[in-house]
Amino acid sequence: MSSITLIGTGNMARTIGTLAVAGGNTVEVMGRDQSKAADLAKALGDGATTGQWGAVPAGDIVITALPYAGVVPVVTEYGDALAGKVIVDISNPFNATFDGLAHSEETSVAQEVAKVAPAGASVVKGFNTIFRNVLEKGRPNVFIAGDNAQAKADVGAFIESLGLRPRDAGGLKMAHWLEGMGLVTVSLANNGVGHWDFALGVDEFTG
């Protein structure tokens, strides 16, 4: 099993943390508000712990469960504390009208994180195409992207421990397109699908 640190105390942190604990992983929670972090760790139970904000995370895999605008600043703030860690960015940088990405260039939050991450850290994009309610009760595919094969293998093993199926979308530059997939998912929910109880996946066909 994996050792995980969640940076953030919101709904996605709670959902991923709940699945992680149920999957037998070691979980640590970090938040700017220490009392919220402690409350979440207590709610997760099963040995979940609380770390001090900005300290070296106990987890080998660090999941930044934060709004997109906060991810790069927090990784910058943590600095060398993240050296050697696998950083998983789950954010979606949607614009205010949810019909485009907040950044106008062909980049991604994950790619911007890689620019400020310390030496030895690896960045993986993942979980951003899945609505929280589906993650809570479904078994969706989890698309991931990253440049380090071992980091993706470690994240893939963690995803499998949650009872989910990792889908490797390629190098970190594909994180931009995964963010686009997140946007498409929201647009489908607001239009042709008409509800939020679905996820994008892969259907395989043989001759």
Beta strands, then each sheet from edge to edge (+ up, - down):
strand 1: 3-7
strand 2: 26-30
strand 3: 49-50
strand 4: 61-64
strand 5: 86-89
strand 6: 122-126
strand 7: 141-146
strand 8: 165-168
sheet 1: 3+ 2+ 1+ 4+ 5+ 6+ 7- 8-
end
